[in-house]
Amino acid sequence: MLKLWEIIQCLHVKSLSFRLILAEGLVLSVFFASVAVLLEQGFRESAENALLERLQIQAYTLLSLAEFNNGGDLIMPTRLHEPRFLTPGSGLYAFILQKGKKQLWRSPSAIGLEPMQSPKLVSGQSVFLFEHGRYVLHYAATQRNAWGAEREYIFTVAEDAQFVSKQVQYLQNILRIGLAFIALVLVSIQFALLRWSLKPLRKIVRDLEAIETGKKSHLDGNYPTELQGLAGNLNAFISIERVHLERYRNNLADLAHSLKTPLAILRGCVESFSENKQTIQEQISRMDEIIEYQLQRAAAKGEHKTIKVADLSAIINKITASLSKVYIDKNIIFDITVPESCPIYCEEGDLYEIVGNLLDNACKWCTQQVKVTIALNQRKARRDFSVMLEVSDDGPGIPVGKFNEILKRGVRADENIHGHGIGMTIVYELIELLNGKLEGGKSTTLGGMRWNIYLP
């Protein structure tokens, strides 16, 4: 029952298995029908040839038995070699006619039958015909009497077609049963081979369902060579979609993280709104810019074009002025050594993200002092960079072995400090996109953490 149900399931109009089975069934039907017709035709011709040989033997036998008296009259024996000639309606008949004249003799089996007229024949010539449901052989012969006179006779032997038809019908029955059985066996074998051949496709479907439910991360089956390209393309598509999804999640996290500093500034200014009206307005505009910037990043397809010019010095001055109000209770001393103007080819939003996160971390971890320095036309790792930004503080720094860890999303240098652990990840990803270099270590002047950012 289970096997039958599998076959029924496979025989679906839109199923590839159904189409293959249907196509194979049509091909086999045409093939076996053609084979049956050819075999039947060949057997019929063979049976007719065998019948012709038998009728020729019967005609020659009658010719050898025929005798003529001195008057030229035909004399046939009363007993013949073939018993069917003696039985009326036996299906085997014989006639002897004088050429162009009356009938001279007929076998007892031909009583009641009209003589069969033959076409014009010369002595020694014969013709094999099918007429009135019978196979007929006419044979012309010449006999000479005692006075040397010659007479021409036609020996006709006929047999009903039912003997050949019965043999052909018997063959047809055998062919139908045999070919139907062979076709059934072939279809069953082909169905089994089809199920086996399509097994890798069903495995891919099951693996895709496992990926959809989260049980697998990618197609990892041992697929045939013909399906490896498909599996590779599907894996690439799945990876791209996951990267896009991960980037959307990261951008949302980046958006939330980017809004933390402006919100902190607004929180610090809310008690004296009239005195800090300009600052509040600036931070609201900054938040709007951050949201717009992050939405553009989320909609991007991984491309980054640094075609705009941003002033790094102006951005540093704005951020330090804002952070001094956020951390007003720490009385932070900012030692800023930057040129009056430092234009570089970069998105302004990217620079705000990089400088803002670095300075926010420095202010959060410092004791009282933060140092910011810009150096132009620097060379590092056999590469030329247009700008090197250094941010250092006098805080405790990052413990040994934690440097690489804090560049990962969700990891903080100190788990006891409030935060989401994505600030330095944002910095690292943006610098990588800008084809820059991030370098961290201990500050030799302040003793805390030092970050060097190299931008092309």
C-alpha positions in Angstrom: 0.0 0.0 0.0 2.8 2.4 0.8 4.5 1.8 -2.5 1.2 2.4 -4.3 0.7 5.7 -2.4 4.2 6.8 -3.4 3.3 6.2 -7.0 0.0 8.1 -6.7 1.9 11.0 -5.1 4.4 11.0 -7.9 1.7 11.0 -10.6 0.8 14.7 -10.2 0.2 16.9 -13.2 2.9 19.4 -12.2 5.3 16.7 -11.0 8.5 16.1 -12.9 8.1 12.4 -12.1 4.7 12.3 -13.7 5.9 14.0 -16.8 8.8 11.6 -17.2 6.6 8.5 -16.5 4.0 9.8 -19.0 6.7 10.5 -21.6 8.2 7.1 -21.1 4.7 5.4 -21.2 4.0 7.1 -24.6 7.4 6.1 -26.0 7.0 2.5 -24.8 3.4 2.4 -26.2 4.5 3.5 -29.6 7.5 1.2 -29.5 5.6 -1.9 -28.5 2.7 -1.1 -30.9 5.2 -0.8 -33.7 6.9 -4.1 -32.7 3.6 -5.9 -32.5 2.6 -4.7 -36.0 5.9 -5.6 -37.5 5.9 -9.0 -35.8 2.4 -9.7 -36.9 3.1 -8.7 -40.5 6.2 -10.8 -40.6 4.4 -13.8 -39.1 1.5 -13.4 -41.6 3.9 -13.3 -44.5 5.8 -16.3 -43.1 2.5 -18.2 -42.7 1.4 -17.3 -46.2 4.7 -18.5 -47.7 4.4 -21.7 -45.8 0.9 -22.1 -47.1 2.1 -21.4 -50.6 4.7 -24.2 -50.3 2.0 -26.6 -49.0 -0.3 -25.8 -51.9 2.5 -26.2 -54.4 3.2 -29.7 -53.0 -0.5 -30.5 -53.2 -0.7 -29.3 -56.8 2.4 -31.3 -57.8 0.9 -34.4 -56.0 -2.4 -34.0 -58.0 -0.3 -33.6 -61.2 1.5 -36.8 -60.5 -1.7 -38.7 -59.8 -3.5 -37.5 -62.9 -3.8 -40.1 -65.7 -5.3 -39.9 -69.2 -6.8 -42.8 -71.3 -6.3 -43.3 -75.0 -9.2 -40.9 -75.6 -7.5 -38.2 -73.7 -10.0 -38.2 -70.8 -8.7 -37.4 -67.3 -8.8 -40.2 -64.8 -8.2 -39.4 -61.0 -7.9 -42.1 -58.3 -10.8 -42.4 -55.8 -8.4 -42.2 -52.8 -6.1 -39.3 -52.5 -3.0 -38.8 -50.4 -4.4 -35.8 -48.5 -7.5 -36.9 -46.5 -8.9 -33.3 -46.3 -9.6 -33.5 -50.1 -12.1 -36.3 -49.3 -14.0 -34.5 -46.6 -16.6 -31.9 -47.6 -16.1 -28.5 -46.0 -12.6 -29.4 -44.8 -11.2 -26.1 -46.0 -8.8 -27.7 -48.6 -10.1 -27.8 -52.2 -8.8 -28.9 -55.6 -10.0 -28.4 -59.2 -8.7 -29.4 -62.6 -9.8 -27.5 -65.6 -8.9 -27.8 -69.3 -7.5 -24.5 -70.4 -10.3 -22.4 -71.9 -12.9 -25.2 -71.4 -15.0 -26.9 -68.8 -14.1 -28.2 -65.4 -12.7 -31.8 -65.6 -12.5 -32.7 -61.9 -13.0 -31.4 -58.4 -12.1 -32.9 -55.0 -15.0 -34.3 -52.9 -14.3 -31.4 -50.4 -15.2 -28.9 -53.1 -18.7 -30.1 -53.7 -21.0 -27.1 -54.0 -18.3 -24.6 -54.8 -18.0 -22.8 -58.1 -14.8 -23.4 -60.0 -12.2 -20.7 -59.5 -11.2 -18.9 -62.7 -7.5 -18.4 -63.2 -5.7 -15.7 -65.1 -4.0 -16.6 -68.4 -1.0 -18.8 -67.7 1.5 -20.6 -69.8 2.7 -24.1 -69.2 4.8 -24.4 -66.0 3.6 -21.0 -64.7 1.8 -20.6 -61.4 0.1 -17.7 -59.5 -0.8 -17.3 -55.8 -3.9 -15.3 -55.0 -6.2 -14.3 -52.1 -9.8 -14.2 -53.2 -13.2 -14.8 -51.6 -11.6 -15.5 -48.2 -9.4 -18.2 -49.6 -5.7 -18.6 -50.6 -5.6 -20.0 -54.1 -2.8 -21.5 -56.2 -3.3 -21.9 -60.0 -0.7 -24.0 -61.8 -0.6 -24.5 -65.6 0.6 -27.9 -67.0 0.6 -29.6 -70.5 -0.1 -33.4 -71.0 0.6 -35.4 -74.2 -1.6 -38.4 -75.1 -0.6 -41.7 -76.9 -1.0 -40.0 -80.4 1.2 -37.1 -79.4 -1.6 -34.6 -79.0 -1.0 -32.0 -76.3 -3.6 -30.5 -74.0 -3.3 -27.7 -71.4 -4.7 -28.1 -68.0 -5.0 -25.8 -64.9 -4.5 -27.4 -61.5 -6.1 -25.2 -58.8 -5.6 -25.8 -55.0 -7.3 -23.6 -52.5 -7.4 -23.3 -48.7 -9.6 -21.2 -46.4 -7.9 -18.2 -44.8 -9.1 -19.1 -41.4 -6.1 -21.4 -40.9 -3.7 -18.5 -41.4 -6.0 -16.2 -39.4 -6.1 -18.5 -36.5 -2.3 -18.7 -36.4 -2.1 -14.9 -36.6 -4.7 -14.4 -33.9 -2.9 -16.8 -31.7 0.3 -14.8 -32.2 -1.5 -11.6 -31.5 -2.8 -12.9 -28.1 0.7 -14.0 -27.2 2.2 -10.7 -28.2 -0.4 -8.7 -26.3 0.1 -10.6 -23.1 3.9 -10.8 -23.5 4.5 -7.2 -24.5 2.1 -5.9 -21.8 4.0 -7.9 -19.2 7.3 -6.6 -20.5 6.0 -3.0 -20.6 4.8 -3.3 -17.0 8.2 -4.6 -15.9 10.0 -1.9 -17.8 7.8 0.8 -16.4 8.3 -0.5 -12.9 12.1 -0.6 -13.4 12.0 2.9 -14.9 9.9 4.2 -12.0 12.4 2.7 -9.5 15.3 4.3 -11.5 13.4 7.6 -11.7 12.9 7.6 -7.9 16.6 6.8 -7.4 17.7 9.5 -10.0 15.5 12.2 -8.4 16.6 11.3 -4.9 19.3 14.1 -4.8 16.6 16.7 -5.7 14.4 15.5 -2.9 17.4 15.7 -0.6 18.0 19.3 -1.6 14.3 20.1 -0.9 14.7 18.5 2.6 17.9 20.4 3.2 16.2 23.7 2.2 13.4 22.9 4.6 16.0 22.3 7.3 17.6 25.6 6.5 14.2 27.3 6.7 13.5 25.8 10.1 17.0 26.7 11.4 18.3 23.1 11.6 21.0 23.8 9.0 22.9 26.8 8.0 23.6 25.9 4.4 23.4 23.0 1.8 26.1 20.6 2.9 24.9 17.4 1.3 27.0 15.2 -1.1 25.1 16.1 -4.2 25.8 14.8 -7.8 28.1 16.8 -10.1 25.1 18.2 -12.1 23.5 19.6 -8.9 26.7 21.0 -7.3 26.5 24.2 -9.3 22.8 24.7 -8.1 23.7 23.9 -4.5 26.6 26.4 -4.7 24.4 29.1 -6.1 21.8 28.5 -3.5 24.4 28.6 -0.7 25.7 31.9 -2.2 22.2 33.3 -2.3 21.6 32.2 1.3 24.9 33.7 2.5 24.1 37.0 0.7 20.7 37.2 2.3 22.1 36.5 5.7 24.8 39.2 5.2 22.0 41.6 4.2 19.9 40.7 7.3 22.9 40.9 9.6 23.8 44.3 8.1 20.3 45.5 8.6 20.4 44.4 12.3 23.8 46.0 12.7 22.7 49.2 11.2 19.7 49.3 13.5 22.0 48.7 16.4 24.4 51.3 15.1 21.5 53.7 14.8 20.5 53.2 18.4 24.1 53.5 19.6 24.7 56.7 17.5 21.7 58.3 19.2 23.0 57.7 22.7 25.4 60.7 22.8 22.9 63.3 21.4 20.3 62.0 23.9 22.8 62.2 26.7 23.5 65.8 25.8 19.8 66.7 25.6 19.3 65.1 29.0 22.0 67.3 30.5 20.5 70.4 28.9 16.8 69.7 29.8 17.1 71.4 33.2 18.2 74.7 31.8 16.4 74.8 28.4 16.7 78.5 27.8 20.4 78.6 28.4 21.1 75.6 26.1 18.5 76.2 23.4 21.2 76.4 20.7 22.8 73.2 21.9 19.5 71.3 22.0 18.7 72.5 18.5 22.1 71.3 17.3 21.7 67.9 18.8 18.1 67.4 17.4 19.5 68.2 14.0 22.4 65.8 14.6 20.0 63.0 15.6 18.0 63.6 12.4 21.2 63.4 10.4 22.2 60.2 12.1 18.8 58.6 11.4 19.1 59.6 7.7 22.6 58.4 7.5 21.9 55.0 9.0 18.9 54.4 6.8 21.0 55.1 3.8 23.6 52.6 5.0 20.9 50.0 5.6 19.5 50.5 2.0 23.0 50.3 0.5 24.2 47.2 -1.3 27.7 47.1 0.2 29.2 49.8 -2.0 30.9 52.8 -0.5 31.9 55.9 -2.5 34.0 58.5 -0.8 33.3 61.3 -3.1 32.3 64.0 -0.5 34.7 66.3 1.4 34.3 66.6 5.2 36.3 68.8 7.6 37.8 66.5 10.3 39.0 69.4 12.5 35.5 70.9 12.6 33.9 67.6 13.5 36.4 67.1 16.3 35.7 70.5 17.8 31.9 70.0 17.6 32.1 66.6 19.3 34.4 67.7 22.1 32.2 70.7 22.8 29.2 68.5 23.1 31.0 65.8 25.2 32.3 68.4 27.7 28.7 69.1 28.6 27.8 65.4 28.8 30.7 64.7 31.2 30.6 68.1 32.9 30.9 66.4 36.4 34.4 65.0 35.4 35.8 68.4 34.4 37.6 66.8 31.5 40.6 68.6 30.0 40.7 68.3 26.2 44.2 68.7 24.7 43.4 69.2 21.0 46.2 69.6 18.5 44.6 69.8 15.1 45.0 72.1 12.1 42.5 74.9 11.6 41.0 72.9 8.7 41.5 69.3 7.7 39.4 68.4 4.6 39.4 64.7 3.6 37.3 62.7 1.1 34.8 60.9 3.3 31.2 60.9 4.3 30.6 63.3 7.1 28.4 60.7 8.8 31.2 58.2 8.8 33.6 60.7 10.5 31.0 61.5 13.1 30.6 57.8 13.9 34.4 57.2 14.1 35.4 60.3 16.1 32.3 60.3 18.2 32.7 56.7 19.4 36.5 57.1 20.1 36.0 60.4 22.0 33.0 59.1 23.9 35.0 56.0 25.0 37.9 58.2 26.0 35.7 60.5 28.1 34.0 57.5 29.7 37.3 55.8 30.7 39.6 58.8 31.4 40.5 60.2 34.8 40.5 63.8 33.7 42.5 64.3 30.4 41.8 63.4 26.8 44.3 64.2 24.0 43.4 64.5 20.3 46.1 65.0 17.6 46.0 65.1 13.8 49.1 64.4 11.7 49.2 64.8 8.0 50.8 62.7 5.3 51.8 59.7 7.4 53.2 56.3 6.2 52.3 53.1 7.9 52.7 49.4 6.9 54.3 50.5 3.6 51.2 52.5 2.7 50.8 56.3 2.4 47.9 57.9 4.4 46.7 61.5 4.1 45.6 61.8 7.8 46.5 60.1 11.1 44.1 60.8 14.0 45.3 59.9 17.5 42.9 59.8 20.5 44.4 59.0 23.9 43.3 59.3 27.6 44.7 58.9 31.1 42.4 56.1 32.1 43.3 52.5 32.9 43.5 51.4 29.3 42.4 48.0 27.9 43.6 44.8 29.6 46.1 42.6 27.8 44.3 40.2 25.4 41.2 42.2 25.2 42.1 44.4 22.2 40.9 42.0 19.5 37.8 41.1 21.6 36.4 44.6 21.9 36.3 44.9 18.1 33.6 42.2 18.1 29.9 43.2 18.4 28.5 42.9 21.9 31.9 42.7 23.7 32.9 45.3 26.3 36.2 45.8 27.9 34.5 45.9 31.3 31.2 44.1 31.6 30.3 46.1 34.7 30.2 49.4 32.7 26.8 50.1 31.1 26.8 49.8 27.3 26.0 47.6 24.3 29.6 46.8 23.2 29.2 47.9 19.6 30.9 51.3 19.5 34.4 50.1 18.6 32.9 47.6 16.2 31.3 50.4 14.3 34.6 52.3 14.2 36.5 49.2 13.0 33.9 48.4 10.3 33.8 52.0 9.0 37.6 52.3 8.9 37.8 49.0 6.9 35.2 50.3 4.5 37.3 53.5 4.1 40.3 51.3 3.3 42.0 52.7 6.4 43.8 51.2 9.3 43.0 51.1 13.1 45.8 50.6 15.6 45.5 50.5 19.4 47.9 50.5 22.3 49.1 52.2 25.4 49.6 56.0 25.4 53.2 56.9 26.2 52.2 60.4 27.3 49.0 59.9 29.3 49.4 56.2 30.3 45.9 55.2 29.2 44.5 53.9 26.0 45.7 55.2 22.6 43.9 54.8 19.3 45.5 55.7 16.0 43.3 55.9 12.9 44.9 56.1 9.5 42.8 57.4 6.6 43.7 57.5 2.9 
